[in-house]
């Protein structure tokens, strides 16, 4: 550690007030702060004092999707090792447990330690590889109650856990959670929806639910009126069909994703409930929509900031471009997949949607002249134009269509093109 050479052997810490070293430590990853804790007793006191005053999120090192409090220190751990070893984890969780706001857990011992030392826990992720999660075995044998064991918990996330509906029911009991995610839990059928407290759920994500009985979900819709976020992926087909009718019962929805990565097409039986979600800010759907449906959604969902149409095969590119220029001026991120656009359509969208920072286009036949035209039409924040799924991503095909052409310029002052 850097020392200031003085007669009384004072260190730099003696010359910095608390505000100064707190400002410095904000830029240091929490793992590095912990590693330096044993440097000296004085530094140890500084580290502990700093860490006890911040929120700490313990996440899995390969978890790319988990969102955390932007003001929290994020500590990413391997799936089988905490703070290098379990003994070290026990030591640190006992020292800093009151600061832990989010925790990731994949074994029995860690769950027990988290319960004993983290009274302020707001988010808990239970994860398992290969459906062998010892912490879920614990839940089966010793049904915890969230109100008693995790009184501050707001978000609960199950990933690949070998648990049953009754286990989820016993664990959640009457706890009024705000966020619930269940992914790839093969024994779960959705029966727990009939028994748990859904009165305060604002975010619900269900993924890889092969055995879901959709009726359980549909019967609970009347208790999901506070829902603001809904994600459904890799679900039984009747779920995708029925949820459209129930969207009218979720008037507060701001975030909606309905898609299935394994399906090529997903028919839209009724687009009108989608168009009536007036609070919607994020929409990502795989439904095969018509021009009429696309226009109705753009007109009805006036607060949309993110729009992803994953299947535009039934849409006319020119019509969609005109509708976006009229109704999509507030969009910041836009994906149009499998849509037959030409250069004029893309330029019109870029010009008519000035707040866009990302535009993804696939399935379009575009000319080498587009980059320069797109850059000239850009008026607003810098835009990432993703054309990797278009004809321009294949130089041989482009040359066959347009003959010899100048190498494509991919970066402009207000535009970056990705091929």
C-alpha positions as CSV (number, residue, x, y, z in Angstrom):
1,X,0.0,0.0,0.0
2,X,1.2,3.5,-0.8
3,X,2.6,5.3,2.2
4,X,3.5,8.9,2.8
5,X,7.0,9.1,4.1
6,X,6.9,11.1,7.3
7,X,8.7,11.0,10.6
8,X,5.7,9.3,12.4
9,X,5.1,6.7,9.7
10,X,1.6,7.9,8.9
11,X,-0.1,6.4,5.8
12,X,-2.2,8.0,3.2
13,X,-5.3,7.0,5.1
14,X,-4.3,9.5,7.8
15,X,-4.5,12.3,5.3
16,X,-7.9,11.4,3.7
17,X,-11.2,12.0,5.3
18,X,-14.1,9.5,5.0
19,X,-15.7,11.2,2.1
20,X,-12.5,11.0,0.1
21,X,-11.7,7.3,0.5
22,X,-15.4,6.5,0.0
23,X,-15.3,8.3,-3.3
24,X,-12.2,6.4,-4.4
25,X,-13.5,3.0,-3.4
26,X,-16.6,3.5,-5.5
27,X,-14.4,2.9,-8.5
28,X,-12.8,-0.3,-7.1
29,X,-14.5,-3.7,-7.8
30,X,-15.7,-5.2,-4.5
31,X,-13.7,-8.4,-5.1
32,X,-10.5,-6.3,-5.1
33,X,-11.5,-4.4,-2.0
34,X,-12.0,-7.7,-0.2
35,X,-8.7,-9.1,-1.3
36,X,-6.8,-6.1,0.1
37,X,-8.6,-6.3,3.5
38,X,-5.7,-8.1,5.2
39,X,-3.2,-5.4,4.2
40,X,-3.3,-3.8,7.6
41,X,-5.6,-3.4,10.6
42,X,-6.2,0.2,9.7
43,X,-7.1,-0.7,6.1
44,X,-9.3,-3.5,7.4
45,X,-11.3,-1.0,9.5
46,X,-11.7,1.2,6.4
47,X,-12.8,-1.7,4.2
48,X,-15.3,-3.0,6.7
49,X,-16.7,0.5,7.4
50,X,-17.1,1.1,3.7
51,X,-18.7,-2.2,2.9
52,X,-21.1,-2.1,5.8
53,X,-22.5,1.2,4.4
54,X,-23.3,-0.1,0.9
55,X,-25.7,-2.6,-0.7
56,X,-24.0,-5.8,-1.9
57,X,-25.3,-8.1,-4.6
58,X,-23.9,-11.6,-4.7
59,X,-24.4,-13.0,-8.2
60,X,-23.3,-16.1,-10.2
61,X,-20.3,-15.3,-12.4
62,X,-22.1,-16.4,-15.6
63,X,-25.4,-14.8,-14.9
64,X,-25.7,-12.1,-17.6
65,X,-29.4,-11.3,-17.2
66,X,-29.9,-10.6,-13.5
67,X,-30.6,-6.9,-12.9
68,X,-29.3,-5.4,-9.7
69,X,-29.7,-2.1,-7.9
70,X,-27.5,0.4,-9.7
71,X,-26.2,1.6,-6.4
72,X,-25.2,-1.9,-5.2
73,X,-21.6,-3.3,-5.2
74,X,-21.8,-6.5,-7.4
75,X,-19.8,-9.5,-6.3
76,X,-19.8,-12.3,-8.9
77,X,-18.9,-15.8,-7.7
78,X,-18.4,-19.1,-9.4
79,X,-21.2,-21.6,-9.1
80,X,-19.2,-23.9,-6.8
81,X,-17.0,-21.4,-4.9
82,X,-17.8,-18.4,-2.7
83,X,-15.1,-15.9,-1.9
84,X,-12.5,-18.5,-3.0
85,X,-13.8,-21.1,-0.5
86,X,-16.7,-21.8,1.9
87,X,-14.7,-20.9,5.0
88,X,-14.0,-17.5,3.6
89,X,-17.6,-17.1,2.6
90,X,-18.8,-17.8,6.1
91,X,-16.4,-15.3,7.5
92,X,-17.4,-12.5,5.2
93,X,-21.1,-13.2,5.3
94,X,-21.0,-12.9,9.1
95,X,-19.1,-9.6,8.8
96,X,-21.2,-8.0,6.0
97,X,-24.5,-10.0,6.0
98,X,-26.5,-6.9,7.0
99,X,-25.3,-5.2,3.8
100,X,-26.3,-8.0,1.4
101,X,-29.4,-7.0,-0.6
102,X,-29.2,-9.8,-3.3
103,X,-27.9,-13.3,-3.0
104,X,-27.3,-16.2,-5.3
105,X,-27.4,-19.7,-3.8
106,X,-26.8,-23.2,-5.2
107,X,-26.3,-25.3,-2.1
108,X,-27.7,-26.1,1.3
109,X,-24.9,-24.6,3.4
110,X,-25.0,-21.2,1.7
111,X,-28.7,-20.9,2.0
112,X,-28.5,-21.6,5.8
113,X,-25.7,-18.9,6.1
114,X,-27.7,-16.4,4.1
115,X,-30.8,-17.0,6.2
116,X,-28.8,-16.5,9.4
117,X,-26.8,-13.5,8.4
118,X,-28.7,-11.5,5.8
119,X,-31.8,-10.0,7.5
120,X,-32.1,-7.2,4.9
121,X,-32.1,-9.5,1.9
122,X,-34.3,-8.2,-0.9
123,X,-33.6,-10.6,-3.7
124,X,-32.8,-14.4,-3.6
125,X,-31.9,-16.6,-6.5
126,X,-31.9,-20.4,-6.1
127,X,-30.1,-22.1,-8.9
128,X,-29.0,-25.6,-9.9
129,X,-27.2,-27.3,-12.6
130,X,-28.6,-30.6,-14.0
131,X,-31.7,-30.4,-11.7
132,X,-29.7,-31.3,-8.7
133,X,-30.0,-28.5,-6.2
134,X,-29.4,-29.4,-2.6
135,X,-31.0,-26.1,-1.4
136,X,-34.2,-27.2,-3.0
137,X,-33.9,-30.5,-1.2
138,X,-33.7,-28.5,2.0
139,X,-36.9,-26.6,1.1
140,X,-38.7,-30.0,0.7
141,X,-37.5,-31.3,4.1
142,X,-37.6,-28.0,6.0
143,X,-40.2,-25.7,4.5
144,X,-39.0,-22.2,5.2
145,X,-41.4,-19.3,5.5
146,X,-40.3,-16.2,3.7
147,X,-42.1,-13.9,6.2
148,X,-40.1,-15.3,9.1
149,X,-36.8,-16.2,7.4
150,X,-36.5,-13.4,4.8
151,X,-38.8,-10.6,6.0
152,X,-37.4,-7.9,3.5
153,X,-37.5,-10.2,0.5
154,X,-39.1,-8.7,-2.6
155,X,-37.8,-10.9,-5.5
156,X,-37.5,-14.7,-5.7
157,X,-36.0,-16.5,-8.6
158,X,-35.9,-20.3,-9.3
159,X,-33.6,-21.6,-12.0
160,X,-33.4,-25.3,-13.0
161,X,-34.5,-26.3,-9.5
162,X,-35.9,-29.8,-8.8
163,X,-38.9,-28.5,-6.8
164,X,-42.6,-29.1,-6.8
165,X,-45.6,-26.8,-6.7
166,X,-46.2,-27.6,-3.0
167,X,-42.6,-26.7,-2.2
168,X,-43.0,-23.3,-3.8
169,X,-46.3,-22.8,-2.0
170,X,-44.8,-23.7,1.4
171,X,-41.8,-21.5,0.8
172,X,-43.6,-18.4,-0.3
173,X,-46.7,-19.0,1.9
174,X,-48.5,-15.6,2.3
175,X,-45.4,-13.5,1.5
176,X,-46.4,-10.6,-0.8
177,X,-43.5,-10.7,-3.3
178,X,-43.0,-8.1,-6.0
179,X,-41.0,-10.2,-8.4
180,X,-41.2,-13.9,-9.2
181,X,-39.2,-15.8,-11.9
182,X,-39.4,-19.6,-12.5
183,X,-37.2,-21.1,-15.3
184,X,-36.7,-24.7,-16.3
185,X,-38.2,-26.2,-13.2
186,X,-39.5,-29.4,-14.7
187,X,-41.7,-30.6,-11.9
188,X,-43.7,-27.4,-11.6
189,X,-47.2,-27.4,-13.2
190,X,-48.3,-23.9,-12.1
191,X,-50.7,-25.2,-9.3
192,X,-48.9,-22.9,-6.9
193,X,-50.6,-20.0,-8.6
194,X,-53.8,-21.1,-6.8
195,X,-52.4,-20.8,-3.3
196,X,-49.6,-18.1,-3.1
197,X,-50.2,-14.4,-2.4
198,X,-50.1,-12.6,-5.8
199,X,-51.6,-9.3,-4.6
200,X,-48.3,-7.4,-4.9
201,X,-46.6,-9.2,-7.8
202,X,-45.4,-6.6,-10.3
203,X,-43.0,-8.8,-12.3
204,X,-43.6,-12.3,-13.4
205,X,-41.3,-14.3,-15.7
206,X,-42.0,-17.9,-16.7
207,X,-39.5,-19.7,-19.0
208,X,-39.1,-23.3,-20.2
209,X,-42.4,-24.5,-18.7
210,X,-43.0,-27.7,-20.6
211,X,-45.5,-29.1,-18.1
212,X,-47.3,-25.9,-17.3
213,X,-51.1,-26.3,-17.0
214,X,-52.1,-23.0,-18.5
215,X,-55.4,-23.0,-16.6
216,X,-53.6,-22.5,-13.4
217,X,-52.0,-19.3,-14.8
218,X,-55.3,-18.1,-16.4
219,X,-57.3,-18.6,-13.2
220,X,-54.8,-16.4,-11.3
221,X,-55.0,-13.4,-13.7
222,X,-57.6,-11.6,-11.6
223,X,-55.0,-11.5,-8.8
224,X,-52.3,-10.1,-11.1
225,X,-53.8,-6.6,-11.6
226,X,-50.7,-5.0,-10.3
227,X,-48.5,-6.7,-12.9
228,X,-46.1,-4.3,-14.7
229,X,-43.8,-6.9,-16.3
230,X,-44.6,-10.2,-17.9
231,X,-42.2,-12.6,-19.7
232,X,-43.4,-15.9,-21.2
233,X,-40.8,-18.0,-23.2
234,X,-40.8,-21.6,-24.2
235,X,-44.3,-22.3,-23.0
236,X,-47.1,-24.7,-24.1
237,X,-48.9,-23.4,-27.2
238,X,-52.2,-22.9,-25.5
239,X,-50.5,-20.4,-23.1
240,X,-49.5,-18.1,-26.0
241,X,-53.0,-18.4,-27.5
242,X,-54.9,-17.7,-24.3
243,X,-52.8,-15.0,-22.8
244,X,-53.8,-12.6,-25.6
245,X,-57.4,-12.6,-24.2
246,X,-56.2,-12.0,-20.7
247,X,-54.0,-9.0,-21.4
248,X,-57.0,-6.7,-20.9
249,X,-57.0,-7.7,-17.3
250,X,-53.4,-6.4,-16.9
251,X,-53.9,-2.7,-17.5
252,X,-50.7,-1.6,-15.7
253,X,-48.3,-3.6,-17.9
254,X,-45.2,-1.7,-18.9
255,X,-43.0,-4.6,-20.1
256,X,-44.2,-7.5,-22.1
257,X,-42.2,-10.3,-23.8
258,X,-44.0,-13.3,-25.5
259,X,-41.8,-15.5,-27.6
260,X,-40.6,-19.1,-28.1
261,X,-37.1,-19.5,-29.5
262,X,-38.0,-23.0,-30.8
263,X,-41.0,-21.9,-32.9
264,X,-40.7,-20.5,-36.4
265,X,-44.2,-19.0,-36.3
266,X,-46.6,-18.0,-33.6
267,X,-50.1,-17.1,-34.9
268,X,-51.8,-14.0,-33.4
269,X,-55.4,-14.8,-32.8
270,X,-56.3,-11.3,-31.6
271,X,-54.0,-8.3,-31.6
272,X,-56.5,-5.9,-30.1
273,X,-55.6,-6.6,-26.4
274,X,-52.0,-5.8,-27.3
275,X,-53.0,-2.5,-28.8
276,X,-54.9,-1.5,-25.6
277,X,-51.9,-1.7,-23.3
278,X,-51.6,2.1,-23.0
279,X,-48.9,2.0,-20.3
280,X,-46.6,-0.3,-22.3
281,X,-42.9,0.9,-22.7
282,X,-41.3,-2.4,-23.8
283,X,-42.8,-4.9,-26.2
284,X,-41.1,-8.0,-27.6
285,X,-43.4,-10.5,-29.4
286,X,-43.0,-13.3,-31.8
287,X,-46.6,-13.2,-33.0
288,X,-47.0,-13.2,-36.7
289,X,-48.7,-9.8,-37.1
290,X,-50.3,-8.1,-40.0
291,X,-49.9,-4.5,-41.2
292,X,-53.2,-3.6,-39.4
293,X,-52.0,-5.2,-36.2
294,X,-48.7,-3.3,-36.3
295,X,-50.3,0.0,-36.9
296,X,-52.9,-0.6,-34.1
297,X,-50.1,-1.4,-31.6
298,X,-48.1,1.7,-32.5
299,X,-51.2,3.9,-32.2
300,X,-52.4,2.4,-29.0
301,X,-49.1,2.0,-27.1
302,X,-48.0,5.6,-27.3
303,X,-45.4,5.3,-24.6
304,X,-43.4,2.5,-26.3
305,X,-39.6,2.9,-26.0
306,X,-38.5,-0.6,-27.0
307,X,-40.3,-2.5,-29.8
308,X,-39.2,-5.9,-31.1
309,X,-41.3,-7.6,-33.8
310,X,-39.7,-11.0,-34.2
311,X,-41.8,-12.1,-37.1
312,X,-42.7,-9.6,-39.8
313,X,-43.3,-12.0,-42.7
314,X,-47.0,-10.8,-43.1
315,X,-46.1,-7.1,-43.0
316,X,-45.4,-4.7,-45.9
317,X,-42.1,-2.9,-45.4
318,X,-43.2,0.4,-46.8
319,X,-46.4,0.4,-44.8
320,X,-44.5,-0.4,-41.5
321,X,-42.0,2.4,-42.2
322,X,-44.8,4.9,-42.7
323,X,-46.5,3.8,-39.5
324,X,-43.3,4.0,-37.5
325,X,-42.6,7.6,-38.8
326,X,-46.1,8.6,-37.7
327,X,-46.6,6.7,-34.4
328,X,-43.2,5.5,-33.4
329,X,-41.3,8.8,-32.9
330,X,-40.5,8.1,-29.2
331,X,-38.9,4.7,-29.9
332,X,-35.3,4.2,-28.7
333,X,-34.8,0.6,-29.7
334,X,-36.4,-1.2,-32.6
335,X,-36.1,-4.7,-34.1
336,X,-37.8,-5.6,-37.3
337,X,-37.1,-9.3,-38.1
338,X,-37.9,-11.0,-41.4
339,X,-39.3,-7.8,-42.9
340,X,-38.8,-7.0,-46.6
341,X,-37.5,-3.4,-46.4
342,X,-35.6,-1.5,-49.0
343,X,-33.1,1.4,-48.7
344,X,-35.8,4.1,-48.7
345,X,-37.7,2.3,-45.9
346,X,-34.7,2.1,-43.6
347,X,-33.8,5.8,-44.3
348,X,-37.3,6.8,-43.6
349,X,-37.4,5.0,-40.3
350,X,-34.0,6.5,-39.2
351,X,-35.2,10.0,-40.2
352,X,-38.7,9.6,-38.7
353,X,-37.6,8.1,-35.3
354,X,-35.1,10.6,-34.1
355,X,-34.7,9.1,-30.6
356,X,-33.6,5.7,-31.8
357,X,-30.2,4.5,-30.5
358,X,-30.5,0.9,-31.8
359,X,-32.2,-0.4,-35.0
360,X,-32.0,-4.1,-35.9
361,X,-33.2,-5.2,-39.4
362,X,-33.2,-8.8,-40.7
363,X,-34.4,-10.3,-44.0
364,X,-34.0,-7.1,-46.0
365,X,-32.4,-6.7,-49.4
366,X,-30.3,-3.5,-49.2
367,X,-27.8,-1.8,-51.4
368,X,-24.2,-0.6,-50.7
369,X,-25.5,3.0,-50.9
370,X,-27.5,2.6,-47.7
371,X,-24.8,3.4,-45.1
372,X,-24.0,6.8,-46.5
373,X,-27.8,7.6,-46.9
374,X,-28.6,6.4,-43.4
375,X,-25.8,8.6,-41.9
376,X,-27.0,11.6,-43.8
377,X,-30.5,11.1,-42.5
378,X,-29.5,10.7,-38.9
379,X,-30.5,13.6,-36.6
380,X,-30.3,12.7,-33.0
381,X,-28.2,10.5,-30.6
382,X,-25.7,8.1,-32.0
383,X,-27.5,5.1,-33.6
384,X,-26.3,1.5,-33.8
385,X,-27.7,0.1,-37.1
386,X,-27.5,-3.7,-37.0
387,X,-27.6,-5.1,-40.6
388,X,-26.0,-8.5,-39.8
389,X,-29.1,-10.3,-41.0
390,X,-29.5,-8.6,-44.3
391,X,-28.0,-9.0,-47.8
392,X,-25.2,-6.5,-46.9
393,X,-23.6,-9.0,-44.6
394,X,-22.7,-11.2,-47.6
395,X,-20.1,-9.4,-49.8
396,X,-20.3,-12.0,-52.5
397,X,-24.1,-11.8,-52.8
398,X,-23.9,-8.0,-52.7
399,X,-21.4,-8.0,-55.5
400,X,-23.5,-10.3,-57.6
401,X,-26.5,-8.0,-57.2
402,X,-24.7,-4.6,-57.5
403,X,-21.4,-5.3,-59.2
404,X,-18.2,-3.8,-57.9
405,X,-18.6,-1.2,-55.1
406,X,-16.6,0.8,-52.6
407,X,-15.9,-1.0,-49.3
408,X,-18.7,-0.2,-46.9
409,X,-18.0,2.6,-44.4
410,X,-19.2,1.3,-41.0
411,X,-18.7,4.2,-38.7
412,X,-20.0,7.8,-39.1
413,X,-20.3,10.7,-36.7
414,X,-23.9,9.8,-35.7
415,X,-24.1,6.2,-36.9
416,X,-22.4,2.9,-36.4
417,X,-23.2,0.0,-38.7
418,X,-22.9,-3.6,-37.5
419,X,-22.6,-6.4,-40.1
